[in-house]
Amino acid sequence: MSESAPYLPVVLIIDDEIQIRRLLRVTLEGNGYRVFEAASGKEGLLEAAQRRPDIVVLDLGLPDMDGLAALQRLREWSEAPVLVLSVREGEEDKVGALDSGADDYMNKPFSTAELLARLRAARRRAQPVADNSVFHAGPLQVDLSGRLVTLKGKEIKLTPTEYSLLRLLVRNAGKVVTHRQILKEVWGPNYAEQTHYLRVYMAHLREKLEADPSRPDLLLTEPGVGYRMKAEG
């Protein structure tokens, strides 16, 4: 009996630039993906509904609608990871995309090696870390069910707020979480603009968990956007 063909993850590219779509198709098909394309937001949403992709690569500058509007409509029914690929470099554009449901953001022009790495990371974290699992990143271990944090096998004592912040980042490991998202989740909706709270507590966490808090390896900063926990491994 012959073995069934291996499953190839499906990528949907939504971009009106044919040269970008061609480059992405060649790169992705050469690295084990099945690729589908769309040149507009409406076409992309239709393709997403039909193809049920494992991951979406989305441009923000679409001819028929803003990419953020397409992203918001997609998020009404799909949880597929979305990597935004755009010429827009402003912090507001990045924050807007991430707050609207994007999982990652890259600027054009881009490195194909970095793109592939980010797609792999997005697929790994497609299912958030469950509350009954144990997370590992380097010397850090977080037992979410037991609320136990250890570093190199030694228990680390955290305050309730420090633990809530760490837990949020762990459950979204590898994904950028914006300042606003963190503040609303940990402190509540009335604190969405109080970024000084976040800076203070992130500094506390780094003092406890990083070998060199001034050069963090686990709790990473996305300048002007938010923070990201190093992916599990």
C-alpha positions in Angstrom: 0.0 0.0 0.0 1.4 3.4 -1.0 1.8 6.1 1.6 -0.5 9.1 1.4 1.2 12.3 0.2 2.4 14.6 3.1 0.1 17.5 4.0 1.4 20.8 2.6 0.3 23.9 4.6 -1.8 26.3 2.6 -0.8 30.0 2.3 -3.1 32.6 0.9 -1.3 35.7 -0.5 -3.5 38.9 -0.7 -1.5 41.5 -2.6 -2.2 43.5 -5.7 1.4 43.6 -6.8 1.9 40.7 -9.3 5.7 40.8 -8.8 5.4 40.3 -5.1 2.9 37.4 -5.6 5.3 35.7 -8.0 8.2 36.1 -5.7 6.2 34.7 -2.7 4.8 31.8 -4.8 8.3 30.7 -5.9 9.7 31.1 -2.4 6.8 29.4 -0.6 6.3 26.5 -3.1 10.0 25.9 -2.9 9.7 25.5 0.9 6.8 23.1 1.1 3.7 25.3 1.0 0.6 25.2 -1.3 0.0 28.8 -2.5 -3.2 30.6 -3.5 -3.3 34.2 -4.6 -5.7 37.2 -4.6 -5.2 40.6 -6.0 -7.9 42.5 -4.0 -9.5 42.4 -0.6 -12.9 41.0 -1.8 -11.1 38.3 -3.8 -8.9 37.5 -0.8 -11.9 37.1 1.5 -13.6 34.8 -1.0 -10.4 32.8 -1.4 -10.0 32.6 2.4 -13.6 31.3 2.8 -13.0 28.7 0.1 -9.5 27.6 0.7 -9.4 27.8 4.6 -5.7 28.6 4.5 -3.3 27.7 7.3 -1.8 31.2 7.1 -2.5 34.5 5.3 0.1 37.0 3.9 -1.8 40.3 3.6 -0.8 43.6 2.0 -2.4 46.8 3.5 -2.6 48.7 0.3 -5.3 46.9 -1.6 -7.1 48.5 -4.6 -10.7 48.0 -3.4 -10.4 48.3 0.4 -7.9 49.1 3.1 -6.0 46.0 4.2 -7.1 46.7 7.8 -10.7 46.5 6.8 -10.1 43.1 5.1 -8.3 41.9 8.2 -11.1 42.9 10.5 -13.7 41.1 8.2 -11.5 38.0 8.1 -11.2 38.0 11.9 -15.0 37.8 12.2 -14.9 34.2 11.3 -11.2 33.0 10.8 -8.4 32.4 13.3 -5.8 31.7 10.7 -2.5 33.4 11.5 -2.1 36.6 9.4 1.3 38.1 8.5 1.0 41.7 7.3 3.5 42.5 4.5 3.4 46.2 3.8 5.4 49.3 2.7 3.8 51.2 5.5 6.5 51.7 8.2 4.8 53.9 10.8 4.3 52.6 14.3 0.6 53.5 14.1 0.2 51.2 11.1 1.9 48.4 12.9 -0.1 48.9 16.1 -3.3 49.2 14.1 -2.7 45.9 12.2 -1.7 44.0 15.4 -4.7 45.4 17.3 -7.0 44.4 14.4 -5.9 40.8 14.7 -2.6 40.4 12.7 -0.1 38.0 14.2 3.0 39.6 12.7 4.1 42.6 10.6 6.9 42.9 8.1 8.0 45.8 5.9 8.7 45.6 2.1 11.3 45.1 0.9 11.8 41.9 2.9 14.2 39.1 3.4 12.8 35.8 2.2 14.7 33.9 4.9 13.2 36.1 7.6 9.7 35.7 6.0 10.0 31.9 6.1 11.1 32.0 9.7 8.2 34.2 10.7 5.7 32.0 8.9 7.1 29.0 10.7 6.8 30.8 14.0 3.2 31.9 13.2 2.2 28.3 12.5 3.8 27.0 15.7 1.8 29.5 17.7 -1.4 29.1 15.8 -2.8 27.3 18.9 -2.1 29.5 22.0 -0.4 27.8 24.9 -3.1 26.1 26.9 -3.6 26.9 30.6 -2.8 23.3 31.6 0.5 23.1 29.8 4.1 23.8 30.7 6.0 26.4 28.6 9.7 26.3 28.0 11.9 29.0 26.5 15.7 28.6 27.1 16.2 28.3 30.9 12.7 29.5 31.7 9.8 27.1 32.6 6.3 28.3 33.3 3.8 25.7 34.6 0.5 27.5 33.8 -1.7 25.0 35.7 0.5 25.2 38.8 1.3 28.9 38.5 4.9 27.9 39.0 7.8 29.8 37.4 11.3 28.4 37.4 14.6 29.6 36.0 17.4 27.1 35.6 15.3 24.9 37.9 15.0 27.5 40.7 11.5 28.8 41.6 11.0 32.5 40.9 8.6 34.4 43.1 6.4 36.8 41.1 3.7 39.2 42.3 0.2 38.6 41.0 0.5 41.4 38.5 3.9 40.2 37.3 2.5 36.7 36.9 -0.5 38.0 35.0 1.8 39.9 32.6 4.1 36.9 32.1 1.1 34.5 31.6 -0.3 36.8 28.9 3.0 36.9 27.0 3.5 33.1 27.4 0.1 32.3 26.0 1.0 34.4 23.0 4.6 33.3 22.8 6.3 34.4 19.6 3.6 36.9 18.9 3.8 40.7 19.3 1.3 41.9 21.9 0.6 45.6 21.8 0.9 47.9 24.8 -2.9 48.6 24.6 -3.7 44.8 24.5 -1.5 44.1 27.5 -2.8 47.0 29.6 -6.4 46.1 28.9 -5.9 42.5 29.7 -3.7 42.8 32.8 -4.9 46.1 34.3 -8.4 46.6 32.7 -9.9 48.8 30.0 -9.5 52.0 32.0 -5.7 51.6 31.9 -5.3 51.2 28.2 -3.2 54.4 27.9 -1.1 54.0 31.1 2.0 52.7 29.4 4.2 53.7 32.4 2.6 50.8 34.4 3.7 48.4 31.7 7.3 49.7 31.6 7.7 49.4 35.3 6.4 45.9 35.5 8.3 44.7 32.5 11.5 46.0 34.1 10.6 44.0 37.2 10.1 40.9 35.2 13.3 41.3 33.3 15.2 41.8 36.6 13.9 38.4 37.8 14.0 36.4 34.6 16.8 37.8 32.3 20.5 37.0 32.6 21.1 40.6 31.5 18.0 42.8 31.9 19.6 45.5 29.7 19.9 43.0 26.8 16.8 40.8 27.2 16.7 37.4 25.5 13.3 36.2 26.6 11.0 39.3 27.0 11.6 41.1 23.8 10.7 44.7 22.9 9.0 45.7 19.6 9.8 49.4 19.7 6.8 51.7 19.8 4.5 48.7 19.4 4.6 46.2 22.3 6.4 43.1 23.7 6.9 39.6 22.6 7.9 36.5 24.5 10.5 34.3 22.9 8.9 31.4 21.2 8.9 28.0 22.9 12.0 26.0 22.5 
